[in-house]
C-alpha cells in the first residue's frame, strides 16, 4: 500500500515554491484549506505564493495535497503547481478568476501514478489589512492520471468542485499592473505631505492631481469616484484641455523624454515604473516636487517619496525606468 505523506511533513518543501515566488517579485504567502466534493470526499491543503504579473494578473507557485481517508479507502494527490489569477487585489473586497495546473503523484490503495490536476474557478477576497487578506475559492478540479490532458482525460479521471477558505500574508506589499497596485506606507515614517509651493508650467495640472488625494483605487477608474494609475494622469491633464492616452504603456510615449534622474524632473512630469526589469511600463505617477510623486495605488490616490532612505521610496527608485514631459 502506498504511504501517504502527512500534511505537516510537507512544511520544509515550502521553501521551494516560496523561492520561486520571490524570484518573480513575490508579494505573499497563502494557506488554503477545504474539501473536494462530487464523490471525491478529499480534504484539500494548499500552500501558494502570489506575485504581481502584469495588468490585472497575478500568479504564483505552490504545493497541493488532497487526501481522502474514508472507510479505509485511502487516496491522495500531492504535487507542485503554477496558477494565474485575474482581477485580484483591485479593491478591498472583490472577486477574481483563477486557473492552474499542478503536477505530482496520484495514489490509492494499490497504485501510484504521475498525474496532472487542472483547476478553473474563482474566489472572493477581503483585504482586511495591507499585509493580510481573507477569502474563499470555488474550483472545478480534474485529476488526470496519465496524464493525457484536460481536453482528453482518462475514463477514471476524478473531477468535481472544491471549496476552500484561505488566508494570505504580505499581499499588500509590492507594485505592478496597469492599475498600479502600490506599496504600503513606510514602516516608520509619516505619510508625505503635499509640496508647500508648486512651480513650473504644469503647476495647475499638479494641483488638480493633488485635489484627488484619498480618492479610492478602482481598476479602470478615470473619474472622481475612483482612479487607477493611468486614469489619474489622464484625468489631471484632461481637466486642462490636454488629452493623453488611456493606458500607461501609451502614456510612456507621450510628450518628450526626460532622463530618469531626480535633478532633471519638473512638477507635472509623468514617472514611468516597471514591476520587473524588462517588463515594460506597468505603473505611472506624476512628480509634484520635493522628491515626491502622486499616484493611484491599491490604497487609493496617495503621495510617495523618491528617497532611498525611505523603504517605500527605495522600492520605487528600483523600478523607475523613465519620465515624460507633456508641458515644456
ZAVO-288416 format. One line per field, with one value per residue (C-alpha): x, y, z; residue number from 0; residue in one letter. Coordinates in steps of 0.2 Angstrom, whole numbers, always signed. Each point is the difference from the previous one (the first is absolute). Last residue first. Layout:
x <- c(X ...) $
y <- c(Y ...) $
z <- c(Z ...) $
num <- c(NUM ...) $
residu <- c(a ...) $
This chain:
x <- c(+38 -17 -1 +16 +4 +9 +10 +4 -4 -1 +14 -4 -18 +6 +13 -14 -10 +14 +4 +18 +1 -12 -12 -14 -19 -16 -17 -15 -7 +7 +2 +11 -6 +15 +8 +18 +13 +18 -5 -10 -16 +6 -15 -2 +0 -1 +4 +13 +9 +5 +18 +4 -15 -15 +5 -2 -3 -1 -10 +7 -12 +12 +17 +13 +18 +8 -9 +8 -11 +5 -15 -8 -12 -19 -9 +8 -1 -18 -3 +7 -10 -17 -13 +10 +2 -11 +5 -15 +4 -11 +7 +17 -6 -12 +13 +12 -13 -6 +18 +1 -17 -13 -16 -16 +8 +2 +11 -1 +5 +5 -7 +11 -9 +2 +11 +10 -11 +4 +18 -3 -8 +14 +13 -10 +0 +19 +4 +9 +12 -1 -10 +2 -2 +1 -14 +4 +9 -7 +9 +16 +2 -7 -1 -18 -5 +6 -11 -12 +1 -15 +12 +7 +14 +5 +6 -7 -19 +1 +11 -10 -14 -14 -11 -17 -2 -14 +3 -11 +2 +11 +9 +7 -5 -5 +17 +0 +0 -2 +8 +15 +6 +8 +1 -12 -10 -6 -13 -5 -14 +4 -9 +11 -2 +8 +11 +14 +14 +15 -10 -13 -18 +2 -16 +2 -14 +6 -1 +1 +10 +12 +10 +8 +13 +5 +15 -6 -1 -9 -8 -10 +0 +13 +1 +18 +5 -4 -11 -8 -10 -14 -7 -13 -2 -14 +2 +1 +14 +1 +10 +10 -4 -8 +8 +9 +14 +5 +16 +1 +9 -7 -10 -15 -8 -10 -3 -15 -1 -18 +5 +18 +0 +15 +3 +17 +5 +17 +2 +6 -8 -9 -8 -9 -9 +14 +16 +6 -2 +6 -9 +8 -10 -4 -15 -8 -16 -10 -7 -18 +2 -19 -4 +10 +18 +1 +9 +16 +10 +17 +8 +17 +2 +7 +13 +10 +2 +15 -9 -13 +12 +8 -17 -4 +16 +1 -17 +8 +4 -18 -5 +1 -15 -11 +4 +7 -10 +9 -5 -7) $
y <- c(+360 -7 -19 -5 -19 -10 -16 -17 +2 -17 +0 +18 -6 -12 +12 +12 -13 -3 +19 +3 -2 +14 +2 +2 -5 +10 -8 -4 -16 -14 -12 +14 +16 +11 +16 +4 +7 +5 +18 +2 -7 -14 -9 -19 -15 -19 -15 +7 -14 -17 +2 +1 -4 +11 +14 +18 +16 +17 +13 +17 +13 +8 +0 -14 +1 +0 -16 -10 -11 +10 +10 -5 +11 -1 -16 -17 -7 +6 -14 -13 +8 -2 +13 +12 +18 +15 +17 +12 +4 -12 -13 +1 -5 -13 -9 -1 -7 -12 -6 -6 -6 +12 +1 +10 +16 -8 -11 -17 -15 -9 +10 +8 +11 +19 +5 +13 +6 +19 -4 -5 +17 +9 -10 +6 +18 -1 -6 +15 +0 +2 -8 +7 -9 -17 -12 -10 -17 -13 -1 -12 -16 -14 +10 +0 -15 -3 +1 -8 +9 -3 -4 -13 +1 +3 -8 -2 -3 -18 -3 -15 -9 -10 -13 -8 -14 -8 -14 -4 -17 -11 -17 -7 -19 +2 +8 +19 +7 +19 +2 -10 -18 -2 -14 +3 +16 +8 +12 +14 +13 +13 +11 +12 +9 +15 +9 +12 +7 +11 +16 -4 -8 -4 -10 -12 -9 -15 -7 -16 -11 -14 -14 -13 -10 -18 -11 -17 -9 -16 -12 +9 +16 +13 +14 +8 +17 +14 +15 +11 +16 +12 +15 +13 +14 +8 +15 +8 +13 +3 -5 -13 -15 +4 -15 -14 -12 -16 -12 -17 -12 -17 -11 -10 -12 -15 -11 -11 -6 +6 +18 +6 +12 +12 +15 +8 +15 +9 +17 +12 +17 +12 +17 +8 +17 +8 -10 -14 +6 -14 -14 -15 -15 -14 -11 -13 -8 -14 -13 -6 -4 -3 +17 +10 +5 +8 +15 +8 +14 +7 +15 +9 +17 +13 -10 +10 -14 -7 +1 -11 -14 +1 -2 -15 -9 +6 -8 -17 +1 +1 -16 -11 +9 -6 -19 -8 -16 -16 -11 -17) $
z <- c(-109 +5 -4 +8 +0 +13 +1 +7 +19 +7 +12 +5 +4 +13 +7 +3 +9 +12 +2 +0 -19 -2 -15 +12 -1 -1 +0 -11 +6 +11 -14 -8 -10 -2 +7 +0 +13 -1 +5 -16 -7 -11 -8 +1 -12 +2 -12 -12 -8 +8 -3 +18 +10 +7 -12 +4 -11 +8 -9 +2 +8 +12 -8 +0 -6 +17 +4 -14 -11 -16 -7 -17 -8 +0 +0 -4 +18 +0 -12 +12 +14 -10 -3 -12 +5 -5 +6 +3 +18 +9 -12 +7 +18 -8 -10 +14 +12 -13 -3 +19 +3 +5 +10 +4 -8 -17 -11 +9 -10 +17 +13 +14 +12 +0 +14 -9 -15 +3 -2 -18 -4 +9 -11 -16 +6 +4 -18 -6 +15 +19 +14 +17 +17 -8 +6 +15 +1 +12 +16 +1 +9 -11 -16 -7 -10 -18 -15 -10 -17 -10 -14 +11 +12 +18 +15 +18 +4 -3 +15 +7 -8 +9 -8 +0 -12 -11 -12 -16 -9 -10 +2 -16 -2 -19 -4 -4 -17 +0 +17 -6 -1 +17 +4 +14 -4 +16 -6 +13 -2 +13 +13 +10 +17 +8 +13 -4 +11 -4 -5 +13 -1 -19 -3 -14 -10 -11 -17 -10 -11 +5 -9 +10 -9 +5 +1 +7 +17 +2 +12 +14 -10 -6 -12 -1 -6 -12 +4 -13 +3 -4 +10 -1 +13 +11 +11 +17 +3 -18 -16 +10 -12 -17 -9 +9 -7 +8 +0 +8 +11 +5 +11 -4 +12 +2 +15 +2 +18 +2 -5 -2 -14 -1 -12 +1 -10 +0 -8 -13 -3 -12 -1 -14 -1 -10 +1 +12 +18 +12 +10 +9 +3 +13 -2 +11 -7 +10 -13 -1 -18 -3 -7 +13 +4 +17 +8 +5 -8 +6 -9 -1 -7 -11 -10 -13 -12 +8 +17 -7 -5 +17 +9 -11 +5 +19 +2 -1 +18 +5 -9 +16 +7 -14 +3 -15 -5 -1 -15 +5) $
num <- c(327 326 325 324 323 322 321 320 319 318 317 316 315 314 313 312 311 310 309 308 307 306 305 304 303 302 301 300 299 298 297 296 295 294 293 292 291 290 289 288 287 286 285 284 283 282 281 280 279 278 277 276 275 274 273 272 271 270 269 268 267 266 265 264 263 262 261 260 259 258 257 256 255 254 253 252 251 250 249 248 247 246 245 244 243 242 241 240 239 238 237 236 235 234 233 232 231 230 229 228 227 226 225 224 223 222 221 220 219 218 217 216 215 214 213 212 211 210 209 208 207 206 205 204 203 202 201 200 199 198 197 196 195 194 193 192 191 190 189 188 187 186 185 184 183 182 181 180 179 178 177 176 175 174 173 172 171 170 169 168 167 166 165 164 163 162 161 160 159 158 157 156 155 154 153 152 151 150 149 148 147 146 145 144 143 142 141 140 139 138 137 136 135 134 133 132 131 130 129 128 127 126 125 124 123 122 121 120 119 118 117 116 115 114 113 112 111 110 109 108 107 106 105 104 103 102 101 100 99 98 97 96 95 94 93 92 91 90 89 88 87 86 85 84 83 82 81 80 79 78 77 76 75 74 73 72 71 70 69 68 67 66 65 64 63 62 61 60 59 58 57 56 55 54 53 52 51 50 49 48 47 46 45 44 43 42 41 40 39 38 37 36 35 34 33 32 31 30 29 28 27 26 25 24 23 22 21 20 19 18 17 16 15 14 13 12 11 10 9 8 7 6 5 4 3 2 1 0) $
residu <- c(x x x x x x x x x x x x x x x x x x x x x x x x x x x x x x x x x x x x x x x x x x x x x x x x x x x x x x x x x x x x x x x x x x x x x x x x x x x x x x x x x x x x x x x x x x x x x x x x x x x x x x x x x x x x x x x x x x x x x x x x x x x x x x x x x x x x x x x x x x x x x x x x x x x x x x x x x x x x x x x x x x x x x x x x x x x x x x x x x x x x x x x x x x x x x x x x x x x x x x x x x x x x x x x x x x x x x x x x x x x x x x x x x x x x x x x x x x x x x x x x x x x x x x x x x x x x x x x x x x x x x x x x x x x x x x x x x x x x x x x x x x x x x x x x x x x x x x x x x x x x x x x x x x x x x x x x x x x x x x x x x x x x x x x x) $
